[in-house]
Amino acid sequence: VHELPNIYVYQSDVDKINIEFSKIDAYTKIKIYQNGTLKEEKELSKRVYTYKYDFDSEITVELIDGLSTKTYTYEPEDLNNEASVINNNYYYI
């Protein structure tokens, strides 16, 4: 039985996110959508991909292997990493 990899999406810089996969899987394709628009489609060949991100739009990651599909959707507030607050100013990574 083939299982799709798990994913973890997190902020990696002030204007970037990482999408990390639990394993490399040549049978799996990934699709990245930003605000419902397809931005990229590729075979899963690395464990981590880095993408520019504006932290204002919804991101959807879809994993497809021909038999199964897993879809993960993230809102901007899910991906902001509030490192600190000073005088009501939020500072991120």
Secondary structure as GFF3:
##gff-version 3
##sequence-region A 1 93
A	DSSP	beta_strand	7	13	.	.	.	ID=ss1
A	DSSP	beta_strand	16	21	.	.	.	ID=ss2
A	DSSP	beta_strand	29	34	.	.	.	ID=ss3
A	DSSP	beta_strand	37	43	.	.	.	ID=ss4
A	DSSP	beta_strand	48	52	.	.	.	ID=ss5
A	DSSP	beta_strand	59	64	.	.	.	ID=ss6
A	DSSP	beta_strand	69	74	.	.	.	ID=ss7
A	DSSP	alpha_helix	76	79	.	.	.	ID=ss8
A	DSSP	beta_strand	82	86	.	.	.	ID=ss9
A	DSSP	beta_strand	89	92	.	.	.	ID=ss10
###
